């Protein structure tokens, strides 16, 4: 061997050894493992939303909110492009299970923004948690998923790594009952749910709080998703002698309640009240003038320059205003997740990015005073990050669409809304 080459080769080896000492290779010591993203590869974020069928507007509205949050940070995290992997959760337990199983099968997925519906969120959150991911929803509101607003009890379906920027229906149910009893002055109410964790949970809280105020629940009944003939249920409610029907349903079942209640003797002067599952352009367009005078509880409409900028970006990107009520919450869910990833990610000199899964959970739980579109967000130990304030809206101008409805607040209530 050429002696000069041997010496030169030895110098190279020594230099590499010194370089290695100066920049030691990353070693994952995270309790539930790390995701290693190769140079130039994307940071993969799953977006579980309902994107087909009658409730498409609910999911599409939130996908768009996340997309704008991506645009706001330049589309990347530490030089790696963000890739959104959108899966349909079908607004059902079966759909949430299937979508979550598909997501966790990909070891490169960092976290999840979703689900749209609490019914899908219950199984999806369990699958996500067992796989070591994080999941943050902009519209899950069922009390089962986190805790009471006062932090007294853990929700029966709570899972580690689950978060939400939507309000808790313990607050919405109490606020709706407060409005009906104290503002409208009604003392008899009936309620309808479809067995979904969202609808049944909201009815349960409404009934409990309405009775606590001194009101009487004269009937509580359930329909099935997919039912089109609501007349038998409405007839039985009429016979019970109610003054108001609380129906926190989705489309199209909510539409049928509005249309068919007008056909039932004894319900001519009964007040109708839905909830945020019906705060959609498609619903307002569907019920039209038949829906005038109907009330809806839901999340506070954001205000201020940050939201104005969001609306301008939304109009420019999609050519229309938001079409549902949780776009801002989903935007903030994505923004919190992206900020937490950026905080814990370790970038190698060669561009490889390492993200500890437990470190990411810890960063999410440590979120404090995060300035989002929906206000200042702080995540508690059970994953509730939202300010607990709801409003009641009155539909009096269907031609104005969802924007007109959500700007027509007649009542506001912050936790505990009593």
C-alpha positions as a printed NumPy array, in Angstrom:
array([[   0.   ,    0.   ,    0.   ],
       [   1.171,    3.492,   -0.803],
       [   2.39 ,    5.022,    2.461],
       [   1.046,    8.479,    1.586],
       [  -2.397,    7.03 ,    0.859],
       [  -2.33 ,    5.146,    4.155],
       [  -1.519,    8.32 ,    6.045],
       [  -4.185,   10.299,    4.177],
       [  -6.763,    7.611,    4.824],
       [  -5.838,    7.605,    8.487],
       [  -6.4  ,   11.34 ,    8.662],
       [  -9.839,   10.954,    7.12 ],
       [ -10.805,    8.283,    9.648],
       [  -9.543,   10.444,   12.479],
       [ -11.45 ,   13.437,   11.175],
       [ -14.646,   11.427,   10.949],
       [ -14.118,   10.161,   14.461],
       [ -13.624,   13.684,   15.751],
       [ -16.682,   14.85 ,   13.845],
       [ -18.697,   12.076,   15.408],
       [ -17.538,   13.112,   18.832],
       [ -18.518,   16.703,   18.102],
       [ -22.009,   15.762,   16.887],
       [ -23.039,   12.466,   18.482],
       [ -25.731,   10.45 ,   16.729],
       [ -29.234,   10.963,   18.067],
       [ -30.311,    8.336,   20.582],
       [ -34.009,    8.066,   21.418],
       [ -34.696,    7.807,   25.128],
       [ -38.381,    8.724,   24.838],
       [ -40.669,    6.552,   26.974],
       [ -42.948,    5.608,   24.057],
       [ -40.52 ,    5.959,   21.178],
       [ -39.492,    8.405,   18.487],
       [ -40.398,    9.146,   14.907],
       [ -37.355,    9.625,   12.675],
       [ -38.002,   11.689,    9.551],
       [ -35.346,   11.45 ,    6.834],
       [ -33.928,   14.588,    5.18 ],
       [ -36.549,   16.142,    2.937],
       [ -39.294,   13.748,    4.048],
       [ -42.59 ,   15.206,    5.259],
       [ -43.965,   15.649,    8.733],
       [ -47.13 ,   13.572,    8.375],
       [ -50.254,   14.718,   10.187],
       [ -53.481,   12.734,    9.915],
       [ -56.713,   14.709,    9.65 ],
       [ -59.707,   12.561,   10.653],
       [ -62.897,   14.309,    9.591],
       [ -66.255,   13.427,    8.094],
       [ -65.724,   14.221,    4.405],
       [ -68.562,   12.35 ,    2.688],
       [ -72.34 ,   12.236,    2.917],
       [ -74.778,   14.594,    4.614],
       [ -72.201,   15.939,    7.085],
       [ -69.452,   16.751,    4.594],
       [ -69.616,   20.451,    5.432],
       [ -68.694,   19.728,    9.074],
       [ -65.482,   17.944,    8.112],
       [ -64.561,   20.046,    5.087],
       [ -64.851,   23.211,    7.154],
       [ -62.313,   21.813,    9.605],
       [ -59.906,   20.445,    6.991],
       [ -59.755,   23.941,    5.557],
       [ -59.04 ,   25.4  ,    8.991],
       [ -56.047,   23.074,    9.389],
       [ -54.825,   23.856,    5.877],
       [ -54.774,   27.572,    6.656],
       [ -52.837,   26.848,    9.87 ],
       [ -50.269,   25.029,    7.709],
       [ -50.032,   28.014,    5.356],
       [ -49.466,   30.372,    8.284],
       [ -46.204,   28.635,    9.225],
       [ -44.94 ,   28.427,    5.671],
       [ -46.031,   24.845,    5.116],
       [ -43.133,   23.284,    7.011],
       [ -41.571,   22.476,   10.363],
       [ -37.786,   22.877,   10.623],
       [ -37.31 ,   22.475,    6.885],
       [ -39.624,   19.478,    6.502],
       [ -42.872,   19.987,    4.562],
       [ -46.109,   19.223,    6.394],
       [ -48.214,   16.541,    4.722],
       [ -51.862,   16.29 ,    5.732],
       [ -53.279,   12.785,    5.37 ],
       [ -57.063,   13.167,    5.315],
       [ -59.224,   10.179,    6.286],
       [ -63.023,    9.969,    6.486],
       [ -64.277,    9.059,    9.976],
       [ -67.898,    8.862,    8.857],
       [ -69.239,   10.504,   12.032],
       [ -69.676,    7.015,   13.508],
       [ -67.944,    4.598,   15.86 ],
       [ -67.279,    2.225,   12.965],
       [ -65.846,    4.974,   10.799],
       [ -63.684,    6.315,   13.618],
       [ -62.311,    2.843,   14.294],
       [ -61.449,    2.161,   10.669],
       [ -59.857,    5.557,   10.071],
       [ -57.784,    5.422,   13.266],
       [ -56.555,    1.903,   12.562],
       [ -55.413,    3.01 ,    9.119],
       [ -53.583,    6.003,   10.561],
       [ -51.686,    4.183,   13.313],
       [ -50.569,    1.545,   10.805],
       [ -48.241,    4.201,    9.376],
       [ -45.347,    4.674,   11.858],
       [ -44.464,    8.023,   10.282],
       [ -47.692,    9.742,   11.347],
       [ -46.882,   12.185,   14.141],
       [ -50.361,   13.129,   15.338],
       [ -54.014,   13.519,   14.464],
       [ -56.315,   16.514,   14.072],
       [ -59.843,   15.22 ,   14.576],
       [ -62.31 ,   13.754,   14.775],
       [ -65.327,   15.762,   13.637],
       [ -67.811,   13.767,   15.712],
       [ -67.607,   12.559,   19.286],
       [ -69.069,    9.202,   18.239],
       [ -66.025,    8.619,   16.044],
       [ -63.714,   10.216,   18.598],
       [ -64.393,    7.695,   21.368],
       [ -62.913,    4.628,   19.574],
       [ -60.388,    6.65 ,   17.572],
       [ -58.917,    8.202,   20.709],
       [ -58.404,    4.782,   22.299],
       [ -56.666,    3.395,   19.22 ],
       [ -54.534,    6.529,   18.942],
       [ -53.563,    6.454,   22.607],
       [ -52.554,    2.804,   22.593],
       [ -50.323,    3.503,   19.577],
       [ -48.577,    6.376,   21.374],
       [ -49.877,    9.248,   19.24 ],
       [ -51.517,   12.543,   20.11 ],
       [ -54.93 ,   13.597,   18.853],
       [ -56.554,   17.013,   19.081],
       [ -60.121,   17.703,   17.959],
       [ -61.708,   20.968,   16.971],
       [ -65.302,   19.771,   17.374],
       [ -65.611,   16.806,   19.759],
       [ -67.788,   18.135,   22.567],
       [ -69.005,   15.04 ,   24.441],
       [ -68.248,   15.181,   28.187],
       [ -67.182,   11.517,   27.969],
       [ -63.915,   12.438,   26.266],
       [ -62.244,   14.718,   28.816],
       [ -63.611,   15.824,   32.184],
       [ -66.181,   18.075,   33.758],
       [ -65.447,   21.783,   33.159],
       [ -64.6  ,   22.126,   36.835],
       [ -62.066,   19.305,   36.633],
       [ -63.966,   17.172,   39.146],
       [ -64.176,   13.9  ,   37.257],
       [ -62.389,   12.257,   34.359],
       [ -64.557,   11.409,   31.357],
       [ -65.367,    7.721,   31.091],
       [ -63.789,    7.55 ,   27.617],
       [ -60.718,    9.707,   28.405],
       [ -57.453,    8.551,   26.831],
       [ -53.896,    9.768,   27.377],
       [ -52.766,   11.945,   24.482],
       [ -56.261,   13.199,   23.65 ],
       [ -56.965,   16.949,   23.453],
       [ -59.646,   19.257,   22.119],
       [ -60.119,   22.938,   21.38 ],
       [ -63.922,   22.62 ,   21.288],
       [ -66.052,   23.376,   24.32 ],
       [ -67.311,   20.696,   26.681],
       [ -71.025,   19.921,   26.395],
       [ -71.316,   20.087,   30.164],
       [ -71.147,   23.825,   29.479],
       [ -73.311,   23.827,   26.366],
       [ -76.063,   21.763,   27.988],
       [ -76.114,   23.982,   31.06 ],
       [ -76.093,   27.126,   28.937],
       [ -78.968,   25.904,   26.774],
       [ -81.024,   25.037,   29.867],
       [ -80.202,   28.41 ,   31.403],
       [ -81.399,   30.208,   28.279],
       [ -84.644,   28.246,   28.005],
       [ -85.624,   28.571,   31.667],
       [ -84.308,   32.018,   32.569],
       [ -84.371,   33.927,   29.285],
       [ -87.361,   32.404,   27.483],
       [ -89.216,   31.765,   30.731],
       [ -90.311,   28.26 ,   29.695],
       [ -90.833,   25.578,   32.338],
       [ -91.681,   22.461,   30.3  ],
       [ -89.291,   20.921,   27.779],
       [ -88.849,   17.726,   25.779],
       [ -85.639,   16.427,   24.237],
       [ -84.627,   14.155,   21.371],
       [ -81.295,   12.386,   20.743],
       [ -80.08 ,    9.655,   18.361],
       [ -77.912,    7.59 ,   20.721],
       [ -74.647,    9.188,   19.601],
       [ -72.268,   10.189,   22.454],
       [ -72.632,   13.804,   21.34 ],
       [ -76.411,   13.996,   21.067],
       [ -77.185,   11.764,   24.043],
       [ -74.583,   13.472,   26.22 ],
       [ -75.886,   16.934,   25.405],
       [ -79.495,   15.904,   26.079],
       [ -78.484,   14.341,   29.392],
       [ -76.837,   17.554,   30.581],
       [ -79.667,   19.752,   29.298],
       [ -82.295,   17.64 ,   31.085],
       [ -80.349,   17.593,   34.341],
       [ -79.678,   21.32 ,   34.393],
       [ -83.187,   22.292,   33.247],
       [ -84.647,   20.365,   36.157],
       [ -82.085,   21.919,   38.505],
       [ -83.342,   25.363,   37.465],
       [ -86.866,   24.27 ,   38.368],
       [ -88.142,   23.147,   34.966],
       [ -89.842,   19.886,   34.027],
       [ -88.678,   17.476,   31.338],
       [ -91.973,   16.094,   30.117],
       [ -90.467,   13.684,   27.568],
       [ -87.086,   12.382,   26.442],
       [ -87.017,   10.172,   23.398],
       [ -84.587,    8.755,   20.88 ],
       [ -84.616,    8.362,   17.135],
       [ -82.252,    6.341,   14.971],
       [ -79.748,    7.81 ,   12.563],
       [ -81.296,    7.474,    9.145],
       [ -84.891,    7.885,   10.321],
       [ -86.972,   10.073,    8.038],
       [ -90.419,    9.922,    9.666],
       [ -90.319,   11.869,   12.94 ],
       [ -94.103,   12.15 ,   13.257],
       [ -94.586,    9.341,   15.823],
       [ -91.935,   10.848,   18.109],
       [ -93.281,   14.363,   17.656],
       [ -96.861,   13.208,   18.267],
       [ -95.879,   11.615,   21.597],
       [ -94.047,   14.779,   22.588],
       [ -97.081,   16.87 ,   21.73 ],
       [ -99.218,   14.694,   23.964],
       [ -96.792,   15.303,   26.847],
       [ -97.575,   19.019,   26.765],
       [ -94.176,   20.575,   26.153],
       [ -93.333,   24.214,   25.517],
       [ -89.97 ,   23.55 ,   23.836],
       [ -88.239,   20.718,   21.98 ],
       [ -84.457,   20.455,   22.372],
       [ -83.061,   18.415,   19.466],
       [ -79.234,   18.49 ,   19.247],
       [ -79.144,   16.306,   16.118],
       [ -77.281,   16.317,   12.807],
       [ -78.547,   16.492,    9.255],
       [ -80.768,   15.231,    7.787],
       [ -82.633,   14.143,   10.929],
       [ -82.634,   17.697,   12.297],
       [ -84.196,   18.958,    9.066],
       [ -87.06 ,   16.479,    9.401],
       [ -87.767,   17.628,   12.963],
       [ -88.226,   21.204,   11.736],
       [ -90.366,   20.3  ,    8.735],
       [ -92.597,   17.701,   10.385],
       [ -93.143,   19.488,   13.699],
       [ -95.251,   21.999,   11.743],
       [ -97.609,   19.153,   10.798],
       [ -98.326,   17.962,   14.346],
       [-101.363,   19.275,   16.214],
       [-100.403,   20.853,   19.5  ],
       [ -96.894,   21.884,   18.392],
       [ -97.937,   25.067,   16.593],
       [ -96.564,   27.34 ,   19.32 ],
       [ -93.82 ,   25.057,   20.646],
       [ -90.309,   26.53 ,   20.454],
       [ -87.608,   24.504,   18.678],
       [ -83.968,   24.506,   19.774],
       [ -81.106,   22.661,   18.104],
       [ -77.364,   22.748,   18.761],
       [ -74.006,   23.112,   17.03 ],
       [ -74.39 ,   19.957,   14.943],
       [ -76.845,   21.946,   12.824],
       [ -74.813,   25.148,   12.518],
       [ -74.086,   24.644,    8.829],
       [ -74.833,   26.386,    5.554],
       [ -76.41 ,   23.202,    4.205],
       [ -78.866,   23.081,    7.107],
       [ -79.833,   26.76 ,    6.924],
       [ -80.384,   26.43 ,    3.176],
       [ -82.43 ,   23.271,    3.688],
       [ -84.872,   24.499,    6.331],
       [ -85.189,   27.991,    4.859],
       [ -88.194,   29.939,    6.099],
       [ -89.484,   26.872,    7.974],
       [ -86.571,   27.34 ,   10.367],
       [ -87.272,   30.966,   11.245],
       [ -87.636,   31.39 ,   14.988],
       [ -85.546,   28.311,   15.841],
       [ -82.74 ,   28.642,   18.401],
       [ -79.343,   26.906,   18.388],
       [ -76.645,   26.597,   21.028],
       [ -73.027,   26.435,   19.962],
       [ -69.506,   27.784,   20.232],
       [ -68.841,   31.484,   20.575],
       [ -68.291,   33.242,   17.264],
       [ -64.665,   34.491,   17.177],
       [ -64.011,   38.21 ,   16.831],
       [ -60.994,   40.458,   16.389],
       [ -58.258,   41.105,   13.867],
       [ -56.812,   37.574,   14.034],
       [ -60.152,   36.125,   12.959],
       [ -60.588,   38.822,   10.317],
       [ -57.227,   37.806,    8.828],
       [ -58.321,   34.168,    8.885],
       [ -61.554,   35.   ,    7.073],
       [ -59.641,   36.933,    4.415],
       [ -57.25 ,   34.024,    3.897],
       [ -60.197,   31.612,    3.73 ],
       [ -61.955,   33.71 ,    1.099],
       [ -58.793,   33.97 ,   -0.993],
       [ -57.963,   30.261,   -0.748],
       [ -61.44 ,   28.74 ,   -1.16 ],
       [ -63.503,   31.499,   -2.747],
       [ -66.113,   31.503,    0.014],
       [ -66.672,   32.153,    3.698],
       [ -66.513,   29.275,    6.205],
       [ -69.429,   26.871,    5.864],
       [ -69.734,   25.508,    9.405],
       [ -69.055,   26.499,   12.996],
       [ -65.792,   24.766,   13.972],
       [ -63.269,   25.993,   11.381],
       [ -61.591,   28.301,   13.912],
       [ -61.383,   25.58 ,   16.549],
       [ -59.852,   23.145,   14.069],
       [ -57.375,   25.796,   12.945],
       [ -56.308,   26.27 ,   16.549],
       [ -56.063,   22.505,   17.069],
       [ -53.637,   22.264,   14.167],
       [ -51.691,   25.313,   15.303],
       [ -51.217,   23.891,   18.817],
       [ -50.034,   20.571,   17.4  ],
       [ -47.58 ,   22.198,   14.975],
       [ -46.13 ,   24.404,   17.722],
       [ -45.654,   21.419,   20.036],
       [ -43.919,   19.405,   17.307],
       [ -41.568,   22.302,   16.577],
       [ -40.785,   22.616,   20.287],
       [ -39.703,   19.001,   20.817],
       [ -38.219,   18.104,   17.413],
       [ -34.456,   17.505,   17.224],
       [ -32.817,   18.333,   13.887],
       [ -29.589,   16.573,   12.874],
       [ -26.939,   18.322,   10.802],
       [ -27.914,   16.187,    7.808],
       [ -31.557,   17.294,    8.049],
       [ -32.971,   14.235,    9.808],
       [ -35.737,   15.201,   12.246],
       [ -36.468,   13.234,   15.425],
       [ -39.709,   13.593,   17.393],
       [ -40.27 ,   11.88 ,   20.729],
       [ -43.864,   10.742,   21.13 ],
       [ -44.03 ,   11.174,   24.912],
       [ -42.16 ,   14.459,   24.626],
       [ -44.836,   15.616,   22.183],
       [ -47.62 ,   14.646,   24.577],
       [ -45.881,   16.483,   27.399],
       [ -45.518,   19.608,   25.243],
       [ -49.21 ,   19.491,   24.355],
       [ -50.245,   19.183,   28.01 ],
       [ -47.919,   22.093,   28.811],
       [ -49.725,   24.391,   26.327],
       [ -50.5  ,   27.602,   28.189],
       [ -51.949,   30.914,   27.027],
       [ -51.644,   29.891,   23.378],
       [ -53.059,   32.738,   21.315],
       [ -55.423,   31.214,   18.806],
       [ -58.317,   32.459,   16.735],
       [ -60.741,   31.293,   19.417],
       [ -58.85 ,   33.076,   22.21 ],
       [ -56.208,   32.157,   24.756],
       [ -55.912,   28.373,   25.05 ],
       [ -54.491,   26.402,   27.981],
       [ -54.684,   22.593,   28.055],
       [ -55.55 ,   20.899,   31.33 ],
       [ -54.544,   17.429,   32.513],
       [ -57.479,   15.816,   30.69 ],
       [ -56.88 ,   17.575,   27.369],
       [ -59.494,   20.322,   27.504],
       [ -57.834,   23.379,   25.957],
       [ -60.792,   25.633,   25.132],
       [ -62.278,   28.549,   26.932],
       [ -65.68 ,   27.325,   28.062],
       [ -68.08 ,   29.856,   26.558],
       [ -71.133,   29.115,   24.43 ],
       [ -73.767,   31.238,   22.763],
       [ -77.372,   30.819,   21.653],
       [ -78.249,   31.946,   18.133],
       [ -81.612,   32.757,   16.561],
       [ -82.376,   31.941,   12.941],
       [ -84.371,   34.859,   11.554],
       [ -82.843,   35.38 ,    8.091],
       [ -82.11 ,   32.13 ,    6.22 ],
       [ -80.886,   34.09 ,    3.202],
       [ -77.876,   35.241,    5.253],
       [ -76.719,   31.625,    5.645],
       [ -74.57 ,   30.308,    8.47 ],
       [ -72.633,   33.573,    8.755],
       [ -75.832,   35.498,    9.419],
       [ -77.01 ,   32.919,   11.942],
       [ -73.717,   32.867,   13.852],
       [ -73.703,   36.668,   14.022],
       [ -77.166,   36.667,   15.572],
       [ -76.286,   35.723,   19.153],
       [ -79.049,   36.322,   21.67 ],
       [ -77.371,   34.831,   24.736],
       [ -73.837,   34.126,   25.99 ],
       [ -72.791,   31.917,   28.862],
       [ -69.445,   30.948,   30.365],
       [ -68.776,   27.916,   32.558],
       [ -70.497,   26.794,   34.653],
       [ -73.457,   28.618,   33.028],
       [ -75.664,   28.331,   36.094]])
